[in-house]
Amino acid sequence: MDLQFTLQRYALQLKNQPRTLRRVARVFQKIMKTLYDTHFPNAEARRPGRNPDSQDADILTVAWLLEYIGEDSENKGYQRIKAELKTVFPNLPERSRFNRRRRNLCAASEVIRRALTTYLPKTEVFIVDSFPVPVCDFKRANTSKSDFKWADGTGTYATYGHCATKGLGTFFGFRCSLITTGIGVPVDFCMTAANTDDREVLRHLAEQGEYPILLGDKGYISEDLQTELMETEGSVLLPTLKRNQKRQYPDEFRKLQVRIRRRIETTIGQLTDQFHVSRVRALKHWGLLTRMSNKFGSCLLGAFVNQCLGRPLMKLKDLVLA
């Protein structure tokens, strides 16, 4: 509770103040340093060799901030941060060195991202959905020599998949499964091959947290999965039913379910537009997972700051640009 109070106090420094990039960056920096020191005490002191001029917490802050400001080019965004935030991050390394350190801190980014979810408003209802993450144009997939065509340490590799709702049709790449709260704040995600069944991914995601009620689309219809989640995780899975199914939800519940599920579609739209989650800029699996962790982490950090300021949690874009 003391840690949460400290983080809230940092966020409230933006209250009734112009939320310039410099001010927001300083608040992000304080929050990230506090969380990093809490979960990884004396990590840099225990590391062999001379400590680098730029601390790990600053590398993570810049990595998350890069995703938050939504620059289309990483090089352009990094140069912007180095130029405009020189007083906040005076010892940033050159970009290739920064990227190496960011990848090495991928596990730390995930720990901090998960820690932030505990400070969000508690909810009983969660929403699950997935969206495509193409690696390259479909016409180039056959001749591409991308490392994503071969499995990484987890056995995940890019494959052909189909998406009927995003105007893609058949695509080559990955699929990202996402769980959000009932108001659309993303709390967990999983990257899989594009041809992986969403129901198999949900089995894995359900083990990572407590989700009393899960709302999904028609892709999650499975009586066996519903029974399994209830028995093993205590989760009630309520997928959208097909019209030709004999058993149907009451009309009032069906309308409520449709209205709530629209929230995750809006969130995916925000993540795609501002954080570019459906665009692969990395060259290897490690880089892709690092950037996805940074994207979802920065989204959560923005939602946490909004919560402290009394703003709508997912009103993210003008937090920095206001």
Order of alpha helices (4+ residues) and beta strands (2+ residues): alpha-alpha-alpha-alpha-alpha-alpha-beta-beta-beta-beta-alpha-beta-alpha-beta-alpha-alpha-alpha
